[in-house]
Amino acid sequence: MTSVQRIRQPRVAEIVASRLRDDILSGRIKEGDVLPSQDSLLAEFGVSPPALREAIHLLETDGLISVRRGNVGGAVVHLPSAERTAHMISMVLQTRSATPADVSGALLHLEPICAGMCAAREDRETEVVPYLEAAIRTQSEEFDNLSRYVPNARRFHEAVVSRCGNEPMILVIGSLELIWSAHESSVWSDEASPADPMNYNTMRAALRDHQRLLDAIRDGNETRAVRLAQAHLAAARRNTLAVGTDKTIEAKLISHPEQ
């Protein structure tokens, strides 16, 4: 006789949380909105106060709301973001003793794919090129400001990923970009490496690489864009890892998004 597997029925709180979660993720409830009052939610769902409190707690655990106390209290809505994803991934990587070299190694394989996808976009003249041009322009204008060089250079890389046109890749690879960017900034900050400042010739070469990659993308030359991205990333990886100690990823370097 075949045993009948019992299917667990969802709790009332889970059903309420699921309904509210769908409203947030579908856009019916917007970023920064405050959920209706407890009395309104109790009337809407017809549940007990303990069940509603548990539902709110479930949404807090998801990071979709934060509950403010006091006179301006309420549950404020927060949409999922690349920053929150990066923070979570960095914590997982730290528990697995992954290193910055592991992250940059992943980007060495993944980011050139995004560069090729940017070059392959038929709408690249409006949806890709202006964003890369803006990043290079800022990088050039603030070239002599060492404290701005690394974040400006990283902005170009982040633009290559964010304009590739594939949302899952933008989220996953973009999160890795944020993690590597945090490590790179910690390595090249004045406090972290006063004896090893970023070499001027290295900075100039990186800017030239960015311009060449932009040209390849503008021309729609997918193969060249991939090749240039691979060579540039390999050089940048060597330069940073030669200075920075290859210790375990530190989640604390990724700013926890404000709630």
Disulfide bonds with the S-S distance in Angstrom:
none
